[in-house]
Amino acid sequence: MFTGIVTDIGRIARVEQRGDTRVVVETAYDMADVDLGASIACSGVCLTVVDKSAAGAPGWFAVDVSGETIARTAQGQWTEGKPLNLERAMKLGDELGGHIVTGHIDGVAEVIGVCPEGDSKRIGFSVPGDLAPFMASKGSVTVDGVSLTVNQVADHGGTTHFSINVIPHTQAMTTLGALEAGQAVNIEIDVLARYLRRMEHYRAKA
């Protein structure tokens, strides 16, 4: 379980093709404090640490990314040199600064526009129609692992557009400040919205 508050921007140092895809990520984390088997969200994807740097060495960790994960996440994400928003799993008693994030990607959105608003940026996204029921103005959404508030939502035929505001701090501390039109990002809908939609489905069948 995560909060959507990014604590480091890592970088993919190496990609190895095995049974699954082994990805080695450089990080500023003190890996002496991270156990093998621990979960780290990588741009919103919950992955398991299978190898790591030795104590005192420059920080890195390795994860195995399945074909299913690659197919369901943003195209080009698992390539050498790619920056990743990193968050370690939440511990009992940690402050919930964002919202409850599972690390399970629900879909991929495309950036349709980036506009400056003062020092902030307003970023618009297009999501497939199947995610439309879960997008709500002033609701929560996770974009590449970052907890954000939805500003506006508009339906356009088979797709839905929504916008978010990225303040200067978030631009500096995550990869969102570098987003450009046409880029793909990972989307996780609010877990509460997911359960409410499921409840409505069964209520309609009753």
N, C-alpha and C positions, 0 to 999 in steps of 0.2 A: 504494500500500500504506500502511496506517495501523496504529496500535497500540491505538486505543480509549481513549486518554488525551486528554480534551478540554482545549484550551488557551485557549478563549474562548467566551463566550456571545454570539452575534450576535443581531441583530433584523432581520426583514424590513421594510425601509423602503418598498418599492414593488414592485408586481406589474404587469407589462405583458403584455397579450395580443398576441403576434405569431404567426409560424408555430409556434414553441414558446412557452412561457411564460418571459418574462424576469423574473428575480427579483433585486432589488438588496438586498444584505445589509450592514447597518452592523456594523462590527467594530473592536476595539481593535488589530488587527494593524497593523504598519507596512507599508503596501501597497507602499512603495518596494522592499521586499525580496521581493515576490511578483510573479512574471512572468505576463504573459498566457499562457494555456494551462496554467498550473499547476493541480493538483488540490487541492481542499479538500473534506473530508467535512462535510456539512451534516446534522446529526442522523442520521449514519450513511450518507448518500447521497454517493457520490463524484461531484463535479461539477467542471466546467472553468471557470476564470476567463476571461470574455470581455471584461470591461471593469473598470476600477478607478479609485480616486481618485488625484489627482495628488500628487506628493511634498509633504509638509508639510500637506496638507489632512486633515480628519477622515476616518478610514478607512471605505471601503466597497468592495465588489466586486459584480460582476454575473455571473450564471450563467444559462444557458438550460436549462430543465427540460422534457423531452419529455413528451408525453401518456402514454407507456408508464410513465415514472417516476412521474408523478402517480397513475396508476391502481394502481400496485403499492406505494405508500407510504401512511403514515397519513393518513386523511381530515382535511382542514383544515390540513395542515402548511404548504402554500404560500400562506398568506394574510398580508396586511399586519399588522404588529405581532407576528407569531409569533416567539418566541425559538428559536434554533437552537444546538445544540451544534456547535462548530467544531473541526476538527483539520486542520492542514496535513499534506501527504504526508510520510511518513517518508523521511529521507535516509540513505544508506549510512553506517553508523557510529553512528547514533542509538541511544539506549538503548531497548530493547523493554520498556517498563514494563507494558504490558497483555498483549495477545496479537495474533497476526497477524489483521488486519481488512482486507477487500478493498474495502469500500464498496459492495457489491452486496447489496441487501435481499432476504431470502429469504421474508419474510412480515410480516404485521401482527398484533400481539398486543393484547389489551385488558387494562387494569388491572382486577383484580377485588377488590383490597383493599389498604389501606395501614395498617399497624399500627406504633406506636412500640415500639421495644425499646431501653430506655435512651435514649441520645442518637441512636441509629440508627433507621432505618425498615426494616421488612420489607415488601416490596412483592410482591404476588402477581399473576401474569399468566395469561391463558388464550390458548393458541395452537392453530391448526388441527391436526387429526390428522396431516396430511402432514409436519408438523415434529416430531412426537412422537419418531421414532427418533433425532433429533439432540440431544435434550435429556437430559442426564445429570447426576446429583448430583455436585457438585464439578467439573463441566466448565465451559467458558467459553461465554459468550453476549454478544452486543453488543445493547444496548437504546438506541435513539436515538443511536447512535454511541459509547456508553460501554461499555468492557470491564468485564464483571462475572463473578462466580463464581456458578453455580447452587447454591442451598442444597438445595432439595427438588424432586422431580418426582412427579406423580401423574396417572395416566390416568383420564379420566372420559368414557366412551363415545367420542364422536367428537372430543373435545377433550382437551388435556393442560394441566394447571396446573403452573406452576413458580414458585418464589419466589427473591428475591435480597435481600441486605442492603445498605443504602446508608448509609455512615458520614457523619458531619457534614461532612467535607471534600468528599465527592462531592456532597452535597446543595447545598453552597454554590457549587461550581465548575461544576455542570451544571444542566440543567433538571429532573433527576429528583427533586429535593427538592420540587417543586411538583406532582408527579403526584397525580391523584385517581382514584377508581374510575370506570370508564366511558371513560377516555381511551384513545386508540389510540396505539401506539408502533411504531417500525420495529424489526424483528428481523433480525439476521444471525447465522446459526449458525456454530459453529467450523469453519473451513475444513478442518481435519483430519477432523472428523466427516463432512463432506460427501464427502471422498474415500474414507473407509472405507466409507460406505454404498454408494457406487458400486462399490467392489471387491466387497462382499458380494453385490450384485445380479448381477454377472457370475459370481461363484463359484457362486451358486445355480443359474445356467443351465447351468453346465458339466456 
